[in-house]
Amino acid sequence: MVVAASAQAQAIFSGTSRPVTFDPAAQFDPSLDVDTVVFTDLRNGNADIYFVDLVTGAEVQVTTDLTDQYLHDVDRGVLVYTDIGRGLPDIFAYDIATGQSMLVAGGEGAQVKPAIDGNLVVYENTAGGAVTDIWLTDLATGTQRAVTTTPEAEFNPAVSGQLVVFERRPDPIAPDADIVLHDLATGTETVVAGGPDEQRNPDISGSIVVYEARPAAGTDFDIYVLDLSTGTTTQIPLPGRQFGAHVSGDVVAFDDLGTNPTDVLLYHIPTGTLYRFTPPGSNENLNDIDGNRVAYTSDASGNQDIWIYDFVVDVPGGGRQCDDPVDACAPGASLQPVASASFERRRGRPRTESQTFTTTPGQGYLAIRNNGCASACASFNGERILSPDDLDPDVTCLSRPVTLTGSDTLQVRLRSKPGCSIDFELFELDPACTPPPRCDDDGDDSDDDSDSDSDSDSDSDSEAHSHHRHGHGHGHCGAADPGDAGAGDDDGGVDPGREDEGSADDSVAGEQEGTGDEGAPGDAAGAAQPQAPAPAVDSAEPSPPPQGCEAGPGAAGWLALLLVLASLLVASPRQLAPMRQRARDRRRRDCR
């Protein structure tokens, strides 16, 4: 079902733009991952790969060959790119933390247009014939395999978790093209956008697929948004041509040729709100989006540079499960957030991410919405605001009073199933007002002490590990729950080094830091010499864990833990019920 976008409660976008490259040569085609933006640079007389650390402003040249390197992507500290050094394109990976490069795909045929998510790299490959297929390399194991082996041609892959999307054409040069979804876990394929129209250039984030399409007899492309969870496809109808759609969370970024010059637009999926943030008089295009940040190419300075737009989205009265905090001096009056941030648990080892806000010094308040996470650690200006025992997937709404300094840093580390997320909204309070109390609400006050409820709780605890959104367990962040051996992240074995996640059970459980394969063979920084695929380096985390998220218990702690677990194994559901109820009472605290 295709519906036209219709605005409901309008989302309010606000943010700031800034250039991050300044060389007079052309820099273009950015790829974005949190605080790293990768781009193609022509300053050396050929196309090279560079990246900029958006926290420090440091610029690093990745490739130094006299041939061209381009068509890149980046995720979790590993960037992948296309290199034509041998005449036919190959795919290389570069670990930002170590400065080492490794060959991902080469040899017979041409390999181009890589996309990466965690340890999985997908790309176009013409090896074995003239028809282009989609292939995959697992950086953790070095294994390669074909994703498609059809007589049709497949192009432009993108990957999110175990889902790969790409376009399929019966004739490589014919306008007829479909969007196909391939589930790596099951091997099944589904045409998610087909028919006589031309659909192309897909991107995927979680359950959202975006692509551009035009009627068979048409000339202009529009952007379409497909929600895999509902099967609903939404068209963004605009005059002229739109292309280059990318999606992250609830926001789509795309290029709009319907205006002159070209602009980059943002589209808020839940409300259907469109927002044009690029200024008139210059060309902006070739975008990418990650979280609340967009990277794009702009000629505002007279040549092509890479710019960044940091933004927040506010939906007045947006119907969140987590109500806005109320100013104690004006009961019933909702405050407006001064900043917001979303953190999503993606594949790979849990890592700490941070975001800094500019505020007015004084008293503040964080409203926290949990979207399925079972475990997280977070700190605000170094003070712990979330601990591992504060969450389970049933806890949907939390709040914390905070002290604002003018420049405030939120650090978050999410664990458990990839796909869960936590949203933070920051509010400034009137100095004359008393901050609202710390509040934890599990969103369900229907619990009782019956045996049947206890059994039901036990079942839901085990199911928390397969929740679509990020999750977390009890104890210290950075450790697996020994009571959940084998539960893991259900990623199909793609990243065996990733930590298993803690249980959502209300019993006490410790955690132990998991490790991945360390050290990747390769050349020094800047080199890009072919080598056999080898396990990738787990890149260093961008910042230390939030306070209270250190490694798990030592040997003595594990011994005590095993004794506790042994006693739980022989406990009856009736004996466990009071323990679970006390844990739920602790979480609710002042929210009764």
C-alpha atoms as one frame of an Amber mdcrd trajectory, in Angstrom:
protein
   0.000   0.000   0.000   1.413   3.373  -1.059   0.138   6.528   0.622   1.120
  10.152   0.147   2.914  11.832   3.033   0.589  13.924   5.159   1.768  16.094
   8.034   0.116  15.505  11.400   1.494  17.319  14.449   4.351  19.182  12.782
   7.827  18.350  14.058  10.084  21.337  14.731  13.647  21.027  13.440  16.418
  23.239  14.770  20.169  23.025  14.385  23.432  24.515  13.152  25.586  24.003
  10.048  29.362  24.215   9.816  32.079  23.363   7.290  34.594  20.672   8.243
  36.913  20.807   5.196  38.722  23.906   3.961  41.157  22.839   1.228  40.587
  24.745  -2.057  40.344  21.460  -3.967  37.058  19.574  -4.137  35.862  17.364
  -1.278  32.595  15.529  -1.839  30.451  12.417  -1.293  30.591  12.130   2.533
  29.852   9.038   4.627  29.009   9.591   8.291  29.363   7.547  11.465  28.713
   9.403  14.751  31.813  11.645  15.087  33.607  10.536  11.898  32.947  11.846
   8.397  34.696  10.160   5.453  34.881  11.781   2.023  36.531  11.756  -1.405
  39.219  14.437  -1.913  40.827  15.687  -5.151  43.606  17.848  -3.659  46.392
  15.455  -4.769  45.421  15.325  -8.435  43.497  12.064  -8.011  40.662  10.822
  -5.832  41.822   9.940  -2.294  39.963   8.945   0.858  40.163  11.282   3.877
  38.263  11.510   7.126  37.721  14.192   9.770  37.278  13.561  13.495  34.343
  15.856  14.283  35.298  16.070  17.968  38.922  17.137  17.531  38.716  18.542
  14.001  41.721  16.415  12.984  41.881  15.540   9.282  43.511  12.247   8.237
  44.507  11.062   4.762  43.731   7.360   4.400  44.988   6.549   0.880  48.140
   7.818  -0.851  48.199   5.819  -4.105  48.310   7.781  -7.361  45.247   5.895
  -8.587  41.687   6.691  -7.511  39.869   5.582  -4.370  36.201   6.455  -3.861
  32.680   5.034  -3.229  33.040   4.459   0.493  31.114   3.831   3.707  32.001
   3.846   7.432  30.638   2.173  10.556  32.000   1.764  14.084  35.503   2.944
  13.312  35.996   0.905  10.132  35.733   2.531   6.727  35.457   0.623   3.452
  36.214   2.008   0.019  36.743   1.177  -3.659  40.325   1.167  -5.011  41.182
   0.900  -8.727  44.929   0.508  -8.159  45.159  -2.731 -10.171  42.990  -1.455
 -13.026  39.835  -3.235 -11.868  38.179  -2.025  -8.639  38.809  -3.808  -5.332
  37.302  -3.243  -1.871  39.520  -2.322   1.084  38.814  -1.753   4.774  40.702
   0.717   6.971  40.633   0.572  10.759  40.687   4.127  12.116  41.978   3.111
  15.542  45.012   1.214  14.228  45.599   2.889  10.863  45.746  -0.550   9.217
  44.246  -1.480   5.838  43.159  -4.885   4.595  41.791  -6.289   1.358  38.102
  -7.136   1.660  37.336  -8.279  -1.879  39.556  -8.508  -4.954  40.804 -10.784
  -7.676  38.621 -11.742 -10.609  36.125  -9.158 -11.807  35.301  -5.753 -10.370
  34.138  -5.111  -6.805  32.587  -1.677  -6.108  30.143   0.298  -3.938  30.733
  -1.246  -0.502  28.346  -0.708   2.398  29.186  -1.751   5.970  27.263  -2.522
   9.148  29.220  -4.071  12.000  31.389  -6.847  10.565  29.345  -7.234   7.387
  30.420  -5.606   4.120  28.161  -5.919   1.059  29.164  -4.808  -2.431  28.683
  -5.237  -6.181  30.775  -7.991  -7.781  31.166  -9.003 -11.437  33.441 -11.976
 -10.693  32.438 -15.043 -12.667  30.612 -13.261 -15.456  29.381 -10.029 -16.942
  26.279  -9.855 -14.696  26.680  -7.928 -11.461  25.768  -9.783  -8.255  25.694
  -8.738  -4.610  28.395 -10.296  -2.426  29.183 -10.213   1.269  32.413 -10.361
   3.284  32.385 -11.048   7.030  35.292  -9.084   8.512  35.250 -11.199  11.673
  35.934 -14.444   9.821  37.262 -13.303   6.447  34.639 -15.420   4.672  33.098
 -14.275   1.400  29.928 -15.459  -0.281  27.425 -14.477  -2.928  24.173 -12.982
  -1.687  22.595 -13.183  -5.164  23.229 -15.609  -8.021  20.385 -14.730 -10.376
  20.678 -14.084 -14.137  19.470 -10.520 -13.478  21.830  -7.699 -12.510  21.847
  -6.369  -8.924  23.226  -3.000  -7.845  23.542  -0.520  -4.979  23.378  -2.714
  -1.848  22.827  -1.455   1.702  22.872  -3.463   4.938  21.371  -3.134   8.413
  21.810  -6.054  10.798  20.846  -9.215   8.929  18.892  -7.377   6.223  20.347
  -6.424   2.833  18.486  -4.296   0.275  19.484  -3.738  -3.343  18.017  -2.988
  -6.764  17.497  -5.737  -9.335  17.286  -5.143 -13.100  16.409  -7.797 -15.726
  18.429  -5.684 -18.157  21.364  -3.722 -16.667  20.615  -0.685 -18.821  16.807
  -0.906 -18.881  14.768   1.455 -16.683  12.799  -1.402 -15.111  14.205  -2.018
 -11.604  12.832  -3.482  -8.361  13.928  -3.145  -4.732  14.691  -6.526  -3.146
  15.123  -7.370   0.544  17.390 -10.327   1.427  17.337 -11.798   4.931  20.814
 -13.187   5.658  19.537 -15.229   8.599  16.992 -17.185   6.566  18.254 -16.731
   3.006  14.810 -15.549   1.888  14.265 -12.780  -0.647  11.291 -10.438  -0.940
  10.545  -7.867  -3.611   9.479  -4.898  -1.483   9.010  -2.433  -4.375   8.269
  -3.788  -7.824   6.134  -3.435 -10.919   6.720  -1.480 -14.111   8.107   1.594
 -12.300  11.828   2.195 -11.849  12.882   1.854  -8.196  16.508   2.335  -7.262
  19.206   3.402  -4.769  17.783   1.887  -1.559  18.976   2.481   1.994  17.915
   0.713   5.189  17.952   1.431   8.925  16.262  -1.138  11.152  12.795  -1.740
   9.694  12.763   1.378   7.476  13.719   1.180   3.774  13.968   4.311   1.620
  14.464   4.538  -2.139  13.743   6.719  -5.150  11.205   5.761  -7.843   9.482
   7.128 -10.916   6.639   5.873 -13.121   7.624   3.902 -16.215   6.599   6.835
 -18.440   7.729   9.540 -16.020  10.846  11.660 -15.780  10.992  12.788 -12.134
  11.959  10.612  -9.178  10.247  10.886  -5.785  11.414   9.489  -2.449   9.495
   6.575  -0.909   9.593   5.332   2.687   8.737   1.687   3.411   8.058   0.518
   6.960   8.769  -3.239   6.958   6.958  -3.687  10.282   3.640  -2.458   8.855
   4.104  -2.946   5.115   3.137   0.689   4.507   4.941   2.677   1.815   4.771
   6.475   1.948   5.516   8.711  -1.021   7.058  12.149  -0.424   5.469  14.075
  -3.317   7.528  17.084  -4.375   7.916  18.811  -7.734  11.033  18.018  -9.732
  13.492  15.252  -9.012  14.589  13.946  -5.599  17.324  11.367  -5.097  20.042
  10.087  -2.758  17.798   9.157   0.190  19.437   7.977   3.419  17.681   7.053
   6.655  18.663   6.945  10.328  16.027   6.267  12.950  12.943   8.382  12.238
  14.579  10.891   9.883  15.259  10.673   6.138  17.744  12.964   4.361  17.632
  13.391   0.586  18.733  15.695  -2.252  16.136  17.894  -3.915  16.614  18.962
  -7.521  13.184  20.516  -7.608  14.827  23.786  -6.642  17.730  25.611  -8.199
  20.296  25.336  -6.700  20.044  21.814  -5.241  19.149  21.481  -1.545  19.200
  18.766   1.115  15.881  18.141   2.873  14.961  16.274   6.044  11.768  14.277
   6.464  10.422  13.247   9.885   8.694   9.891   9.344   6.217   9.847  12.302
   4.756  13.291  11.525   5.396  13.641   7.779   7.232  16.922   8.370   9.582
  18.231   5.648  12.395  20.626   6.541  14.836  22.422   4.255  17.898  23.392
   6.283  20.333  24.350   3.508  20.537  28.053   2.582  19.555  29.549  -0.790
  22.188  30.513  -3.327  24.451  27.455  -3.126  24.310  23.796  -4.145  24.064
  21.139  -1.440  23.873  17.449  -2.281  25.471  14.001  -1.824  24.253  13.607
   1.758  24.494  11.032   4.532  22.773  10.916   7.934  23.578   9.257  11.262
  21.489   9.980  14.334  20.940  13.733  14.706  23.674  14.711  12.259  23.772
  15.151   8.466  26.910  15.355   6.302  26.669  16.853   2.833  28.598  18.492
   0.008  28.244  22.274  -0.408  29.745  24.879  -2.733  28.847  27.775  -0.404
  32.544  28.714  -0.106  33.103  28.717  -3.862  34.297  25.114  -4.176  33.006
  21.769  -2.981  33.471  21.231   0.765  32.049  18.879   3.378  29.571  20.432
   5.793  27.848  19.092   8.901  24.352  19.914  10.147  23.637  19.001  13.796
  19.935  19.090  14.581  17.270  18.248  17.132  13.640  17.383  16.493  10.808
  18.458  18.797   7.205  17.306  18.399   4.958  19.576  20.518   2.471  17.364
  22.302   3.905  14.533  20.290   2.168  11.753  22.190   5.307  10.161  23.626
   4.732   7.515  26.262   7.100   9.581  28.399   5.297  12.827  29.307   7.231
  16.085  29.341   8.324  17.069  32.854   6.115  19.710  34.441   7.427  23.002
  35.835   6.765  22.813  39.583   5.994  26.564  39.626   3.208  26.146  37.064
   1.553  22.745  37.596   0.174  21.278  34.421   2.294  23.418  32.077   4.574
  21.310  29.908   8.119  22.474  29.302   9.800  22.464  25.903  13.094  20.550
  25.601  16.202  22.581  24.811  17.958  19.564  23.291  17.361  15.920  22.474
  19.465  12.927  21.524  18.813   9.341  20.489  21.184   6.417  20.929  20.657
   3.148  19.065  22.222  -0.214  19.905  23.799  -1.390  16.668  25.640  -4.579
  15.879  29.146  -5.185  17.161  30.576  -4.765  20.645  28.817  -2.233  22.886
  30.552   1.130  22.837  30.247   4.391  24.673  28.913   7.355  22.729  28.686
  10.957  23.866  26.879  14.136  22.908  27.497  17.672  24.160  24.782  20.310
  24.617  24.983  24.079  25.037  22.656  25.120  27.872  21.967  27.868  30.404
  23.675  27.009  33.715  21.223  25.986  36.395  18.844  23.174  37.187  17.789
  20.790  34.447  15.858  17.642  33.863  16.281  14.623  31.575  13.244  12.763
  30.294  14.348   9.304  29.152  12.308   7.081  26.875  13.416   3.469  26.640
  12.579   1.647  23.418  13.108  -1.966  24.395  16.580  -1.791  25.987  17.246
  -4.197  28.824  20.541  -2.621  29.928  22.352   0.693  29.697  24.826   2.869
  31.534  24.733   6.651  31.211  26.298   9.669  32.875  25.637  13.399  32.655
  28.688  15.587  33.256  30.363  12.586  34.876  27.482  11.860  37.267  25.799
   8.523  36.825  22.139   8.767  35.739  21.510   5.200  34.519  22.855   1.969
  35.977  22.449  -1.588  34.721  19.624  -2.377  37.175  17.539   0.662  36.158
  16.160  -0.881  32.954  14.421  -3.796  31.400  12.343  -3.768  28.196   9.162
  -3.074  30.236  10.601   0.147  31.699   9.508   2.734  29.147   9.826   6.028
  31.009  12.474   7.420  33.336  13.484  10.907  34.420  16.481  12.431  36.152
  17.164  15.865  37.661  20.549  17.207  36.475  22.735  20.249  37.010  23.491
  22.239  33.855  26.913  23.871  33.466  26.515  25.615  30.107  28.388  22.911
  28.204  27.019  19.549  29.251  28.046  16.081  28.134  25.824  13.009  28.027
  27.624   9.648  27.784  25.626   6.516  26.973  26.540   2.864  26.579  23.802
   0.513  25.356  23.872  -3.260  25.505  21.800  -6.318  24.467  19.880  -6.874
  21.257  20.745  -4.638  18.297  17.812  -2.455  17.305  16.779  -1.079  20.690
  17.253   2.611  21.458  16.951   5.236  24.192  15.743   8.807  23.596  16.824
  11.664  25.875  15.147  15.078  26.129  16.892  17.804  28.118  14.887  20.553
  29.833  15.971  23.737  31.605  14.038  24.622  34.769  13.294  27.994  36.279
  15.806  28.606  39.122  12.904  29.319  41.481  11.371  25.931  40.834  12.017
  22.629  42.506  13.199  19.980  40.029  10.732  17.120  39.558  11.711  13.964
  41.456  13.801  11.175  40.013  11.304   8.798  38.474  11.473   5.258  37.093
   8.285   3.823  35.619   8.048   0.352  34.122   4.887   1.367  32.278   2.858
  -1.487  33.805   1.287  -1.321  37.254  -0.758  -4.451  36.808   1.729  -6.819
  38.480   0.589  -8.925  41.407   2.091 -11.702  43.466   0.223 -14.659  42.031
   2.117 -17.711  40.930   0.744 -17.376  37.428   2.098 -13.822  37.201   5.452
 -14.987  38.421   5.590 -17.625  35.732   4.583 -15.045  33.162   7.341 -12.730
  34.357   9.871 -15.493  33.918   8.742 -16.050  30.351   8.900 -12.373  29.487
  12.358 -12.128  31.016  13.725 -14.763  28.645  11.987 -13.125  25.687  13.669
  -9.803  26.378  16.739 -10.986  24.477  14.822 -11.230  21.199  13.177  -7.788
  21.483  13.513  -5.704  18.306  14.983  -2.764  20.266  18.261  -2.567  22.299
  18.408  -4.321  25.692  20.472  -4.633  28.928  20.989  -6.689  32.110  21.944
  -6.289  35.740  25.385  -5.806  37.268  28.169  -3.758  35.670  28.141  -2.626
  32.038  30.586  -4.432  29.781  29.880  -7.994  30.836  27.765 -10.962  29.855
  25.269 -12.552  32.220  26.493 -16.097  32.959  22.893 -17.076  33.497  22.201
 -16.312  29.861  24.880 -18.390  28.201  23.928 -18.964  24.618  21.237 -16.288
  24.530  23.449 -13.681  22.944  22.397 -11.201  20.309  21.018 -13.642  17.753
  23.034 -12.102  14.971  23.507 -15.297  13.080  27.079 -15.703  14.318  28.315
 -12.676  12.399  30.265 -11.200  15.301  31.406 -13.961  17.650  33.515 -11.481
  19.613  30.585  -9.337  20.628  29.486  -9.422  24.251  26.414 -11.463  25.090
  23.868  -9.277  26.788  22.619  -9.366  30.349  19.340 -10.967  31.307  16.243
  -8.917  31.909  15.428 -11.183  34.847  14.923  -9.473  38.222  17.406 -11.788
  39.948  20.892 -10.432  40.582  23.414 -11.357  37.885  26.957 -10.298  37.195
  28.517  -9.571  33.814  31.855 -10.285  32.211  33.450  -8.267  29.428  33.487
 -10.107  26.107  36.374  -9.780  23.732  36.720  -9.891  19.996  39.648 -10.864
  17.812  42.302  -8.207  18.358  44.801  -7.113  15.787  44.331  -7.015  12.053
  47.171  -7.666   9.664  47.740  -4.932   7.145  49.860  -2.020   6.148  50.571
   1.111   8.103  48.293   4.148   7.922  47.764   5.377   4.408  48.729   2.109
   2.721  46.311   0.023   0.745  48.096  -3.111  -0.403  46.136  -6.273  -1.245
  46.154  -8.949   1.448  44.054 -11.977   2.181  40.937 -11.192   4.219  41.601
 -11.475   7.931  39.671 -10.797  11.138  39.041  -7.095  11.555  40.283  -5.123
  14.513  37.645  -4.222  17.061  38.076  -0.452  17.007  38.684   1.343  20.271
  35.670   2.921  21.901  35.441   6.655  21.280  35.220   7.496  24.981  35.579
   5.690  28.317  32.505   4.022  29.825  30.195   6.224  31.891  30.887   6.264
  35.599  29.678   3.024  37.152  30.067   1.023  33.939  33.404  -0.593  34.662
  34.211  -4.265  34.098  32.367  -6.958  36.026  33.228  -8.814  39.242  36.518
 -10.573  39.942  37.044 -14.235  40.812  35.555 -13.886  44.300  32.528 -12.130
  42.880  31.994 -14.885  40.334  32.138 -17.557  43.069  29.503 -15.738  45.086
  27.446 -15.248  41.963  27.521 -18.968  41.106  26.244 -19.791  44.602  23.364
 -17.364  44.136  22.524 -18.815  40.732  22.636 -22.352  42.125  20.106 -21.402
  44.763  17.858 -19.802  42.140  17.885 -22.944  40.014  16.146 -24.909  42.762
  13.816 -22.062  43.786  10.136 -22.411  42.987   8.166 -19.764  41.098   6.405
 -18.888  44.379   9.784 -18.295  46.057  11.005 -16.129  43.175   7.873 -13.973
  43.007   8.676 -11.749  46.040  12.221 -11.232  44.724  10.921 -10.059  41.360
   8.291  -7.848  42.999  10.933  -6.138  45.175  13.036  -5.468  42.073  10.034
  -3.931  40.301   9.299  -1.805  43.362  12.876  -0.484  43.335  12.547   0.516
  39.680   9.258   2.314  40.137  10.450   4.293  43.177   8.517   7.602  43.112
   6.339   6.754  40.088   3.479   5.126  41.999
